[in-house]
Amino acid sequence: MTDQRAPDWVVPMMRAGYASRGIVYLILGALTLTAAATGGRTEGTQGALRTLREAPFGQVLLWLLALGFVCYGIWRLIAAYYDLERRGDDEEGHAQRLGLVVTGLIHIGIGGAIATLPLGAGSGSGAGSGGASDWTATLMQMPAGRWIVGIVALCIIGAGVHYVLKGWQKKYERYIQSTETTQKLQPLLRWGFVSYGLVLGIAGAFLLYAAISTNPAEAKGIGGALEYIRSLTAGRILLGAVGLGILGFGVENLVEARYRVVPGVRSSGTMTTIAQRAKAEAREQARRAT
């Protein structure tokens, strides 16, 4: 597909989506840091959204967030269809674009779920385990439900590994514009990816154990994963570090809302990414050394 056929509104839609994700994870990170500092209850994404609902104009904000998550999901679908991120048409590229489709559909579903919160639905437990165990139990009642849960768990673990590697290896640099702001925020962005990946991996591991043991009660969401981190030795310190990382992941999403570069869109053609700048500086240093 060519960028000429890509809708003009795809980039603003993308930015709205990243901004919505950023707000949710900023709230979740702040709640996690508070729980680490005070010893209070950990919260998952449902808890973060409930906190937002209780704020002034909270219901309006939730409707806007729901719209933002749907926008993010549609952006992923369009990016996959037109290959706006230049993933390629080889086997690896098609696999990556399929991943965009899957995450796009998931975020559209999340947007729909957020839209129910202003109506009073979605009141899962604070630790985030009730909701996870409920839908796990529903899946297990389906034909081959145990296997479905196991596959979902492996996908979540895979996503966690992906985020850890994306942060550790700085793969995100290929899509973020190089500016003074983004350069200064690099350490926080990197730890944000790693922390979020660790939390997803833990949640996926609990879900996998639930599938193996045929016990939906063993499934835990993000809130449950955070509670597990706090139960470890020096857990409150670890929880604080992870909370800072989740806060960083929220900042990272806001950075992408402002500075993400889309190679398949002409308006991004003049932007230099962090990775491109690093390569140019490395070439310049090599030239001076010879």
C-alpha positions as CSV (number, residue, x, y, z in Angstrom):
1,M,0.0,0.0,0.0
2,T,1.2,3.6,-0.6
3,D,1.0,6.5,1.7
4,Q,-1.0,8.5,-0.9
5,R,-4.1,6.3,0.0
6,A,-3.7,6.8,3.8
7,P,-6.4,9.0,5.3
8,D,-5.3,12.5,6.2
9,W,-6.7,12.1,9.7
10,V,-4.7,9.0,10.7
11,V,-2.0,10.9,12.5
12,P,-4.3,13.1,14.6
13,M,-6.2,9.9,15.5
14,M,-3.0,8.2,16.5
15,R,-2.0,11.1,18.7
16,A,-5.4,11.1,20.4
17,G,-5.0,7.4,21.1
18,Y,-1.5,7.7,22.6
19,A,-2.6,10.6,24.7
20,S,-5.5,8.6,26.2
21,R,-3.2,5.7,27.0
22,G,-0.7,8.1,28.6
23,I,-3.4,9.5,30.9
24,V,-4.4,6.1,32.1
25,Y,-0.9,4.9,32.9
26,L,0.0,8.2,34.6
27,I,-2.9,7.7,37.0
28,L,-1.9,4.0,37.5
29,G,1.7,4.9,38.1
30,A,0.7,7.6,40.6
31,L,-1.6,5.1,42.4
32,T,1.2,2.5,42.5
33,L,3.7,4.9,43.9
34,T,1.1,6.0,46.6
35,A,0.5,2.3,47.5
36,A,4.3,1.7,47.8
37,A,4.7,4.8,50.0
38,T,1.7,4.3,52.3
39,G,1.2,0.5,52.2
40,G,-2.2,1.0,50.8
41,R,-4.1,-1.1,48.3
42,T,-2.6,-1.6,44.8
43,E,-4.8,-0.8,41.9
44,G,-5.0,-2.0,38.3
45,T,-6.2,-0.2,35.2
46,Q,-9.8,-0.5,36.4
47,G,-8.9,1.2,39.7
48,A,-7.1,4.0,37.7
49,L,-10.3,4.5,35.6
50,R,-12.5,4.5,38.7
51,T,-10.3,7.2,40.3
52,L,-10.7,9.3,37.1
53,R,-14.5,8.7,37.2
54,E,-14.6,10.2,40.7
55,A,-12.8,13.3,39.7
56,P,-14.6,16.6,38.6
57,F,-16.1,16.0,35.2
58,G,-14.8,12.4,35.5
59,Q,-17.6,10.9,33.4
60,V,-16.9,13.3,30.5
61,L,-13.2,12.5,30.8
62,L,-14.0,8.8,30.6
63,W,-16.0,9.2,27.5
64,L,-13.1,11.1,25.9
65,L,-10.7,8.3,27.0
66,A,-13.0,5.7,25.6
67,L,-12.9,7.6,22.3
68,G,-9.2,7.9,22.5
69,F,-8.7,4.1,23.0
70,V,-10.9,3.4,20.0
71,C,-8.9,5.9,18.0
72,Y,-5.7,4.1,19.0
73,G,-7.2,0.8,17.9
74,I,-8.3,2.2,14.5
75,W,-4.9,3.7,14.0
76,R,-3.3,0.3,14.5
77,L,-5.6,-1.3,12.0
78,I,-4.9,1.5,9.4
79,A,-1.1,1.3,10.1
80,A,-1.2,-2.4,9.4
81,Y,-3.3,-2.1,6.2
82,Y,-1.2,0.7,4.6
83,D,2.1,-0.4,6.3
84,L,2.5,3.1,7.5
85,E,5.4,2.1,9.8
86,R,7.2,0.3,7.0
87,R,7.2,-3.1,8.6
88,G,7.6,-4.7,5.2
89,D,5.9,-7.4,3.1
90,D,8.2,-10.3,4.1
91,E,7.3,-13.0,6.6
92,E,8.5,-11.0,9.6
93,G,6.8,-7.8,8.3
94,H,3.4,-9.6,7.9
95,A,3.8,-11.1,11.4
96,Q,4.4,-7.6,12.9
97,R,1.4,-6.1,11.0
98,L,-0.8,-9.0,12.2
99,G,0.4,-7.9,15.7
100,L,-0.8,-4.4,15.0
101,V,-4.2,-5.8,14.0
102,V,-4.5,-7.8,17.2
103,T,-3.6,-4.9,19.4
104,G,-5.9,-2.6,17.5
105,L,-8.9,-4.9,18.1
106,I,-7.9,-5.2,21.7
107,H,-7.8,-1.4,22.2
108,I,-11.1,-1.0,20.4
109,G,-12.6,-3.5,22.9
110,I,-10.9,-1.6,25.8
111,G,-12.5,1.6,24.5
112,G,-15.9,0.0,24.6
113,A,-15.3,-1.3,28.1
114,I,-14.2,2.2,29.3
115,A,-17.4,3.6,27.7
116,T,-19.5,1.5,30.2
117,L,-17.8,3.1,33.2
118,P,-19.8,6.4,33.1
119,L,-22.9,4.2,33.2
120,G,-21.8,2.6,36.5
121,A,-20.4,-0.7,35.1
122,G,-16.9,-2.1,35.4
123,S,-16.5,-2.1,39.1
124,G,-13.9,-4.8,39.4
125,S,-11.8,-5.4,42.5
126,G,-9.2,-3.0,43.5
127,A,-6.4,-5.5,43.1
128,G,-7.5,-6.2,39.6
129,S,-7.9,-10.0,40.2
130,G,-11.7,-10.2,40.2
131,G,-12.1,-9.0,36.6
132,A,-9.3,-11.3,35.4
133,S,-10.6,-14.4,37.2
134,D,-14.2,-13.7,36.0
135,W,-13.3,-13.5,32.3
136,T,-10.9,-16.5,32.7
137,A,-13.8,-18.5,34.2
138,T,-16.0,-17.5,31.3
139,L,-13.4,-18.6,28.8
140,M,-12.8,-21.9,30.5
141,Q,-16.4,-22.8,30.2
142,M,-16.1,-22.7,26.4
143,P,-15.0,-25.7,24.3
144,A,-11.3,-26.0,24.6
145,G,-11.5,-23.0,27.0
146,R,-8.4,-24.1,29.0
147,W,-6.3,-24.1,25.8
148,I,-7.7,-20.7,24.8
149,V,-6.7,-19.3,28.2
150,G,-3.3,-20.8,27.9
151,I,-2.8,-19.2,24.4
152,V,-4.0,-15.8,25.7
153,A,-1.5,-16.2,28.6
154,L,1.4,-16.9,26.3
155,C,0.4,-13.9,24.1
156,I,0.5,-11.7,27.2
157,I,3.8,-13.1,28.3
158,G,5.1,-12.5,24.8
159,A,3.9,-8.9,24.9
160,G,5.7,-8.5,28.2
161,V,8.9,-9.8,26.7
162,H,8.4,-7.5,23.7
163,Y,8.1,-4.4,25.9
164,V,11.1,-5.3,28.0
165,L,13.3,-5.8,24.9
166,K,11.8,-2.7,23.3
167,G,12.9,-0.7,26.3
168,W,16.2,-2.5,27.0
169,Q,17.4,-2.4,23.4
170,K,15.9,1.1,22.8
171,K,13.9,-0.1,19.8
172,Y,11.4,2.7,20.4
173,E,14.0,5.2,19.1
174,R,13.1,4.3,15.5
175,Y,9.7,6.0,15.9
176,I,10.3,9.0,18.1
177,Q,11.4,12.4,16.8
178,S,14.7,13.5,18.2
179,T,14.3,16.7,20.2
180,E,15.8,18.2,23.3
181,T,12.8,17.0,25.3
182,T,12.8,13.4,24.0
183,Q,16.6,13.1,24.6
184,K,16.2,14.3,28.2
185,L,13.4,11.8,28.8
186,Q,15.3,8.8,27.5
187,P,16.0,7.1,30.8
188,L,12.4,7.4,32.0
189,L,11.0,6.2,28.6
190,R,13.4,3.2,28.7
191,W,12.4,2.2,32.3
192,G,8.8,2.7,31.4
193,F,8.9,0.0,28.7
194,V,10.8,-2.4,30.9
195,S,8.5,-1.9,33.9
196,Y,5.3,-2.3,31.9
197,G,6.7,-5.4,30.3
198,L,7.6,-7.0,33.7
199,V,4.1,-6.3,35.0
200,L,2.5,-7.8,31.9
201,G,4.8,-10.8,32.1
202,I,3.8,-11.5,35.7
203,A,0.1,-11.2,34.9
204,G,0.6,-13.5,31.9
205,A,2.4,-16.1,34.1
206,F,-0.5,-16.1,36.6
207,L,-3.0,-16.6,33.8
208,L,-0.9,-19.4,32.4
209,Y,-0.9,-21.1,35.9
210,A,-4.7,-20.6,36.0
211,A,-4.9,-22.5,32.7
212,I,-2.6,-25.3,33.8
213,S,-4.3,-25.7,37.2
214,T,-7.8,-25.2,35.7
215,N,-8.4,-22.7,38.5
216,P,-9.7,-19.3,37.2
217,A,-9.1,-17.8,40.7
218,E,-5.4,-17.9,40.0
219,A,-5.7,-15.4,37.2
220,K,-4.6,-11.9,38.1
221,G,-4.7,-8.6,36.2
222,I,-2.3,-5.8,36.4
223,G,-3.4,-4.9,39.9
224,G,-2.8,-8.5,41.0
225,A,0.6,-8.5,39.4
226,L,1.5,-5.3,41.3
227,E,0.3,-6.9,44.6
228,Y,2.5,-9.9,43.9
229,I,5.5,-7.6,43.5
230,R,4.8,-6.0,46.8
231,S,4.7,-9.4,48.5
232,L,8.3,-10.1,47.5
233,T,11.3,-9.3,49.7
234,A,11.7,-5.5,49.8
235,G,8.4,-5.5,48.0
236,R,7.5,-1.9,48.7
237,I,10.8,-0.7,47.3
238,L,10.3,-2.8,44.2
239,L,6.7,-1.6,43.9
240,G,7.9,2.0,44.1
241,A,10.4,1.3,41.3
242,V,7.8,-0.3,39.1
243,G,5.4,2.5,39.9
244,L,7.9,5.0,38.7
245,G,8.3,2.8,35.6
246,I,4.6,2.8,34.9
247,L,4.6,6.5,35.4
248,G,7.4,6.6,32.8
249,F,5.3,4.4,30.5
250,G,2.5,7.0,30.8
251,V,5.0,9.8,29.9
252,E,6.3,7.6,27.0
253,N,2.7,7.4,25.6
254,L,2.4,11.2,25.9
255,V,5.7,11.6,24.2
256,E,4.5,9.4,21.3
257,A,1.3,11.5,21.2
258,R,3.5,14.5,20.5
259,Y,6.6,13.2,18.8
260,R,5.9,9.9,17.1
261,V,7.1,9.7,13.5
262,V,5.1,7.8,11.0
263,P,7.4,6.8,8.0
264,G,4.5,6.2,5.7
265,V,3.0,9.7,6.0
266,R,4.6,12.5,4.1
267,S,4.4,15.0,6.9
268,S,6.9,12.8,8.9
269,G,9.4,12.8,6.0
270,T,11.4,15.8,7.4
271,M,11.5,14.6,11.0
272,T,14.7,13.0,12.4
273,T,14.2,10.1,14.8
274,I,16.3,9.5,17.8
275,A,17.8,6.4,16.1
276,Q,18.6,8.3,12.9
277,R,20.4,11.0,14.9
278,A,22.4,8.4,16.8
279,K,23.5,6.8,13.6
280,A,24.5,10.1,12.1
281,E,26.5,11.0,15.2
282,A,28.2,7.6,15.1
283,R,29.1,8.0,11.4
284,E,30.5,11.5,12.1
285,Q,32.6,10.2,15.0
286,A,33.9,7.4,12.8
287,R,34.8,9.9,10.0
288,R,36.7,12.1,12.4
289,A,38.6,9.1,13.8
290,T,39.9,8.2,10.3
